[in-house]
């Protein structure tokens, strides 16, 4: 689920777009492909009407916070434009929204794309599927005009979701992936790449300012980073490889003792995840250290103890990023306090952590595609 001057990278640019975001809950990704719906493809053929590409100036959209979980922003698709709320997700590469052909109970509660009403819609003959931590979609590859604020991408490839499961009660329509092309199950050129290639943005950079405010403040920006949203200097961290937004993390500590990532580990900076996710055995230890007890799918602490909980320090490229108890403890709908640390089963020998919105609410983040690096700084 971006600003004005990217320190040491971008001079003042007019081609920066701010998209306020809305908050909604967790997704950790694995991707897979699948062929389906040949009959549907054979029965529908559409033409593409070319639309001239236009540059963009600073653009701001209204936002609101949904349950202190995901951050969602508005985009439009088609001609005339149809509006959708999507998660701007650095953990995946696909853009998808529901189709009117999706009849699942989840799709019926979301805005669905009405392809027959768009003069610029174009159908392909391919399909794909994506499995997230909390759900799964199957989609048809299509093309149409996509707008993010004043940024316009014509003939943009995206997925029309025909089957959706696991997202019941989640108030977003789809996902706009901001990761690298190589993890796209459909082989699509992500919209961020296309906007840069077509000259819509001056620099291949986007940034996030995620606010805890209930109604406003959160912004995603394309084309640079506005220094007014952070304090001091950006700390630049090289990616482990140019393929996803993962960096090397030195260690995780509490009260000056290392509690995880003792020999260094991998950390995915993921705006599409609500939580901080790590290997189950290590997360279990963190739960014990903060006195969290299991109730159902969550681990709870006494709300009266939150202010006295120790900070947890994430050290990345020798810089310490402090996450206090007030940040890693959230409240459920009944006002009970639960931890935002979640466990996953380790699938490789490399220790892997996901730094989601709990972490990113504290730090302004810049994603630099040209130099394959992430910049972090304390928010204002």
C-alpha positions as CSV (number, residue, x, y, z in Angstrom):
1,X,0.0,0.0,0.0
2,X,6.0,9.2,-1.9
3,X,7.8,13.3,-1.7
4,X,9.8,16.2,-3.2
5,X,13.6,16.0,-2.7
6,X,15.3,12.6,-2.6
7,X,18.4,13.4,-0.5
8,X,21.6,12.9,-2.6
9,X,19.5,11.6,-5.6
10,X,16.9,13.9,-6.9
11,X,16.8,17.6,-7.3
12,X,13.5,19.4,-7.0
13,X,11.1,17.8,-9.4
14,X,7.6,18.6,-10.6
15,X,6.9,15.0,-11.4
16,X,6.1,13.9,-7.9
17,X,2.7,12.5,-7.0
18,X,1.3,12.2,-3.4
19,X,-1.4,9.6,-2.9
20,X,-2.9,9.7,0.6
21,X,-3.6,6.1,1.9
22,X,-6.3,4.4,3.9
23,X,-5.6,1.7,6.4
24,X,-7.1,-1.9,6.4
25,X,-4.9,-6.4,7.6
26,X,-1.9,-8.8,6.9
27,X,-0.5,-10.3,3.7
28,X,2.7,-12.2,3.4
29,X,3.3,-13.4,-0.2
30,X,4.1,-16.4,-2.2
31,X,3.4,-16.4,-5.9
32,X,2.3,-19.1,-8.4
33,X,0.9,-19.3,-11.9
34,X,-2.1,-21.2,-13.3
35,X,-4.0,-21.5,-16.6
36,X,-7.8,-21.2,-16.6
37,X,-10.9,-19.7,-18.1
38,X,-10.3,-20.5,-21.8
39,X,-14.0,-20.4,-22.6
40,X,-14.3,-16.9,-21.2
41,X,-11.5,-15.7,-23.3
42,X,-12.9,-17.2,-26.5
43,X,-16.3,-15.6,-25.9
44,X,-15.0,-12.1,-25.4
45,X,-12.9,-10.0,-27.7
46,X,-12.3,-6.3,-27.2
47,X,-10.5,-3.5,-29.0
48,X,-7.9,-1.1,-27.5
49,X,-8.5,2.6,-28.1
50,X,-5.1,4.4,-27.7
51,X,-5.1,7.3,-25.3
52,X,-2.4,9.9,-25.3
53,X,-0.1,9.8,-22.3
54,X,0.1,12.9,-20.0
55,X,2.6,13.9,-17.4
56,X,1.7,14.9,-13.9
57,X,2.2,17.4,-11.2
58,X,1.7,17.2,-7.4
59,X,-1.5,15.3,-6.7
60,X,-3.2,14.7,-3.3
61,X,-6.2,12.5,-2.5
62,X,-8.3,12.3,0.6
63,X,-7.6,9.4,3.0
64,X,-9.1,7.7,6.0
65,X,-7.8,5.1,8.4
66,X,-9.5,1.7,8.5
67,X,-8.9,-0.2,11.7
68,X,-5.2,0.7,12.0
69,X,-4.2,-2.1,9.7
70,X,-3.6,-1.8,5.9
71,X,-3.1,1.5,4.1
72,X,-5.3,1.9,1.0
73,X,-5.3,4.5,-1.7
74,X,-7.6,5.3,-4.6
75,X,-6.8,4.6,-8.2
76,X,-9.0,4.5,-11.3
77,X,-9.1,2.1,-14.2
78,X,-10.8,2.4,-17.6
79,X,-12.4,5.0,-19.8
80,X,-14.5,6.6,-18.3
81,X,-12.6,5.9,-15.0
82,X,-13.9,3.5,-12.4
83,X,-12.5,4.0,-8.9
84,X,-11.0,1.3,-6.6
85,X,-9.3,1.2,-3.2
86,X,-6.0,-0.7,-3.4
87,X,-3.2,-1.7,-1.1
88,X,0.1,-0.2,-2.3
89,X,2.3,-3.2,-1.7
90,X,6.1,-3.4,-1.8
91,X,5.8,-7.2,-1.2
92,X,4.3,-8.1,-4.6
93,X,4.3,-6.9,-8.2
94,X,0.8,-7.4,-9.6
95,X,-2.0,-5.0,-9.9
96,X,-5.4,-6.6,-9.6
97,X,-9.1,-5.7,-8.9
98,X,-12.3,-7.8,-8.9
99,X,-14.2,-8.4,-12.0
100,X,-18.0,-8.4,-12.4
101,X,-17.5,-12.1,-13.3
102,X,-16.3,-12.8,-9.8
103,X,-19.2,-14.2,-7.8
104,X,-17.5,-15.1,-4.6
105,X,-19.0,-13.6,-1.4
106,X,-15.8,-11.5,-1.0
107,X,-16.0,-10.0,-4.4
108,X,-19.7,-9.1,-4.1
109,X,-18.8,-6.7,-1.2
110,X,-16.1,-4.9,-3.2
111,X,-16.2,-2.5,-6.2
112,X,-15.9,-4.6,-9.3
113,X,-14.5,-3.6,-12.7
114,X,-17.2,-3.3,-15.4
115,X,-15.1,-4.0,-18.5
116,X,-18.0,-3.5,-20.9
117,X,-18.2,0.1,-19.8
118,X,-14.6,0.9,-20.7
119,X,-13.7,1.9,-24.3
120,X,-10.0,1.3,-23.6
121,X,-10.3,-2.3,-22.3
122,X,-8.3,-5.0,-24.0
123,X,-8.4,-8.7,-23.2
124,X,-5.6,-11.2,-23.4
125,X,-5.5,-15.0,-23.3
126,X,-3.6,-15.6,-20.1
127,X,-4.4,-16.2,-16.5
128,X,-2.5,-16.3,-13.2
129,X,-3.0,-16.9,-9.5
130,X,-1.5,-15.4,-6.4
131,X,-1.5,-16.9,-2.9
132,X,-1.1,-14.5,0.0
133,X,-0.8,-15.2,3.7
134,X,-4.5,-14.4,4.2
135,X,-6.1,-15.3,0.9
136,X,-5.9,-16.3,-2.7
137,X,-7.0,-14.9,-6.1
138,X,-7.3,-16.2,-9.6
139,X,-7.3,-13.6,-12.3
140,X,-7.4,-13.0,-16.1
141,X,-4.7,-10.8,-17.6
142,X,-6.2,-7.7,-19.2
143,X,-5.1,-4.2,-20.3
144,X,-6.6,-0.7,-19.7
145,X,-5.8,2.8,-18.7
146,X,-4.8,3.1,-15.0
147,X,-4.6,6.4,-13.1
148,X,-2.8,7.0,-9.8
149,X,-3.8,10.6,-9.1
150,X,-2.7,12.5,-12.2
151,X,-0.3,9.8,-13.3
152,X,-1.7,7.9,-16.3
153,X,-0.5,4.6,-17.7
154,X,-2.2,3.6,-20.9
155,X,-2.6,-0.1,-21.9
156,X,-1.5,-1.1,-18.5
157,X,-1.5,-4.9,-17.9
158,X,-3.4,-5.9,-14.7
159,X,-5.4,-8.8,-13.3
160,X,-9.2,-9.0,-13.3
161,X,-10.0,-11.2,-10.3
162,X,-12.5,-14.0,-11.2
163,X,-12.2,-16.0,-7.9
164,X,-11.2,-14.7,-4.5
165,X,-11.0,-16.3,-1.1
166,X,-9.7,-15.5,2.4
167,X,-10.4,-11.7,2.3
168,X,-13.7,-11.7,4.0
169,X,-14.4,-8.5,6.0
170,X,-11.3,-6.8,4.6
171,X,-12.1,-3.4,3.2
172,X,-10.0,-3.1,0.1
173,X,-10.8,-3.9,-3.5
174,X,-7.4,-5.0,-4.8
175,X,-3.6,-4.7,-4.6
176,X,-1.2,-2.5,-6.5
177,X,2.2,-4.2,-6.4
178,X,5.4,-2.1,-6.2
179,X,8.0,-4.8,-6.2
180,X,10.3,-6.1,-9.0
181,X,9.2,-7.6,-12.3
182,X,10.9,-11.0,-11.6
183,X,8.3,-11.9,-8.9
184,X,5.3,-11.2,-11.1
185,X,3.4,-14.5,-11.8
186,X,1.8,-13.0,-14.9
187,X,5.0,-11.5,-16.3
188,X,3.6,-8.0,-16.2
189,X,5.6,-4.9,-16.2
190,X,4.6,-3.3,-12.9
191,X,2.9,0.1,-13.2
192,X,5.7,1.9,-11.5
193,X,8.2,0.6,-14.1
194,X,5.8,1.6,-16.9
195,X,5.3,5.1,-15.5
196,X,9.1,5.7,-15.4
197,X,9.7,4.2,-18.8
198,X,7.1,6.5,-20.4
199,X,8.4,9.6,-18.6
200,X,5.5,10.1,-16.3
201,X,7.9,10.4,-13.3
202,X,11.4,11.9,-13.4
203,X,13.1,9.4,-11.0
204,X,12.4,5.7,-10.4
205,X,11.7,6.4,-6.7
206,X,8.7,6.2,-4.4
207,X,8.3,6.8,-0.7
208,X,5.8,6.1,2.1
209,X,4.8,8.2,5.1
210,X,2.4,6.1,7.2
211,X,0.5,7.9,9.9
212,X,-1.3,6.5,12.9
213,X,-3.8,9.3,12.6
214,X,-7.4,8.1,12.3
215,X,-8.4,10.3,9.3
216,X,-5.4,11.8,7.5
217,X,-1.6,12.1,7.1
218,X,-0.6,8.9,5.3
219,X,1.0,9.4,1.8
220,X,2.6,7.4,-1.0
221,X,4.7,9.5,-3.3
222,X,6.1,8.8,-6.8
223,X,9.2,10.5,-8.3
224,X,11.2,11.5,-5.2
225,X,11.1,12.1,-1.4
226,X,10.0,15.3,0.4
227,X,12.4,16.1,3.2
228,X,9.6,17.8,5.1
229,X,8.3,14.4,6.1
230,X,11.4,13.2,7.9
231,X,14.1,14.4,10.3
232,X,17.8,14.4,9.7
233,X,19.4,12.4,6.9
234,X,18.1,9.4,5.0
235,X,20.1,6.2,5.9
236,X,20.6,4.3,2.6
237,X,20.6,0.5,2.8
238,X,21.5,-1.5,-0.3
239,X,19.2,-4.4,-1.3
240,X,20.5,-7.9,-0.8
241,X,19.8,-8.4,-4.5
242,X,17.8,-6.5,-7.2
243,X,14.7,-8.7,-7.1
244,X,12.7,-7.6,-4.1
245,X,12.8,-5.0,-1.4
246,X,14.9,-7.0,1.1
247,X,17.9,-5.8,3.0
248,X,20.4,-7.3,5.3
249,X,19.6,-6.8,9.0
250,X,22.4,-7.0,11.6
251,X,20.4,-8.1,14.7
252,X,17.3,-7.6,16.8
253,X,17.8,-6.8,20.4
254,X,16.0,-5.9,23.7
255,X,17.6,-4.4,26.8
256,X,21.0,-4.6,25.1
257,X,20.7,-8.3,24.5
258,X,20.3,-9.9,21.1
259,X,17.0,-11.8,20.9
260,X,16.9,-12.7,17.2
261,X,18.9,-12.3,13.9
262,X,22.1,-13.0,15.9
263,X,24.2,-13.7,12.9
264,X,22.5,-11.3,10.6
265,X,19.4,-12.1,8.6
266,X,17.2,-11.0,5.7
267,X,14.5,-8.3,6.2
268,X,11.7,-7.6,3.6
269,X,10.4,-4.1,3.9
270,X,6.7,-4.7,3.2
271,X,4.0,-2.0,3.1
272,X,1.4,-4.8,2.4
273,X,1.9,-6.4,5.8
274,X,0.4,-5.1,9.0
275,X,2.8,-6.8,11.3
276,X,6.4,-7.7,12.1
277,X,6.8,-11.3,11.0
278,X,9.7,-13.7,11.9
279,X,10.5,-17.4,12.4
280,X,8.1,-18.9,14.9
281,X,10.7,-20.1,17.4
282,X,12.2,-16.6,17.7
283,X,8.8,-14.9,17.8
284,X,7.7,-17.3,20.5
285,X,10.7,-16.1,22.6
286,X,9.7,-12.5,22.0
287,X,6.1,-13.3,23.2
288,X,7.6,-14.8,26.4
289,X,9.9,-11.8,27.0
290,X,7.0,-9.3,26.8
291,X,4.6,-11.6,28.8
292,X,2.2,-12.2,25.9
293,X,-0.3,-15.1,26.3
294,X,-2.2,-16.8,23.5
295,X,-5.9,-16.4,23.0
296,X,-7.2,-17.7,19.8
297,X,-5.0,-16.6,16.9
298,X,-3.4,-13.6,18.8
299,X,-1.1,-13.1,21.7
300,X,-2.3,-10.6,24.3
301,X,-0.8,-8.5,27.0
302,X,-2.4,-6.4,29.8
303,X,-3.2,-2.9,28.3
304,X,-2.0,-1.4,31.6
305,X,1.5,-2.8,31.0
306,X,2.0,-1.4,27.4
307,X,3.8,1.7,28.5
308,X,6.3,-0.2,30.5
309,X,7.1,-2.8,27.8
310,X,10.7,-2.6,26.6
311,X,11.6,-1.3,23.1
312,X,12.8,-3.7,20.5
313,X,15.7,-2.5,18.4
314,X,16.2,-3.5,14.8
315,X,19.8,-2.8,13.7
316,X,20.2,-2.3,10.0
317,X,23.5,-1.2,8.5
318,X,24.7,-0.3,12.0
319,X,21.8,2.1,12.5
320,X,19.4,1.3,15.4
321,X,15.6,1.5,14.6
322,X,13.7,1.5,17.9
323,X,10.1,0.1,18.0
324,X,8.5,0.8,21.4
325,X,5.8,-1.2,23.1
326,X,3.2,1.4,22.2
327,X,4.0,0.6,18.5
328,X,4.2,-3.2,18.5
329,X,1.0,-3.6,20.7
330,X,-2.3,-3.0,18.9
331,X,-5.9,-3.1,20.1
332,X,-8.6,-5.3,18.8
333,X,-12.3,-4.4,18.3
334,X,-13.0,-5.2,22.0
335,X,-10.2,-2.9,23.2
336,X,-7.9,-5.8,24.2
337,X,-4.1,-5.4,23.6
338,X,-2.3,-7.8,21.4
339,X,1.2,-8.0,19.9
340,X,1.9,-7.3,16.3
341,X,4.7,-9.9,16.2
342,X,3.7,-12.9,14.2
343,X,5.5,-16.2,13.5
344,X,6.1,-18.0,10.2
345,X,7.5,-21.4,9.5
346,X,11.1,-21.1,8.3
347,X,11.3,-22.6,4.8
348,X,15.0,-22.1,4.2
349,X,18.3,-21.9,6.1
350,X,18.2,-18.1,5.8
351,X,16.5,-16.3,8.7
352,X,13.8,-14.1,7.3
353,X,11.8,-11.2,8.8
354,X,9.1,-9.0,7.4
355,X,9.1,-5.4,8.5
356,X,5.5,-4.3,8.0
357,X,3.4,-1.3,8.9
358,X,4.1,-1.5,12.6
359,X,7.7,-0.7,11.8
360,X,7.0,1.7,8.9
361,X,4.7,3.8,10.9
362,X,7.8,5.0,12.8
363,X,10.1,5.6,9.9
364,X,9.8,7.4,6.6
365,X,10.8,5.0,3.8
366,X,12.1,5.6,0.3
367,X,12.4,2.9,-2.3
368,X,15.0,3.7,-5.0
369,X,14.7,1.4,-8.0
370,X,17.6,3.0,-10.0
371,X,20.2,2.3,-7.3
372,X,18.4,-0.7,-5.7
373,X,18.3,0.6,-2.2
374,X,16.0,1.7,0.6
375,X,16.3,4.9,2.6
376,X,15.0,5.1,6.2
377,X,14.7,8.2,8.4
378,X,12.7,9.2,11.5
379,X,9.4,10.7,10.7
380,X,8.4,14.2,11.6
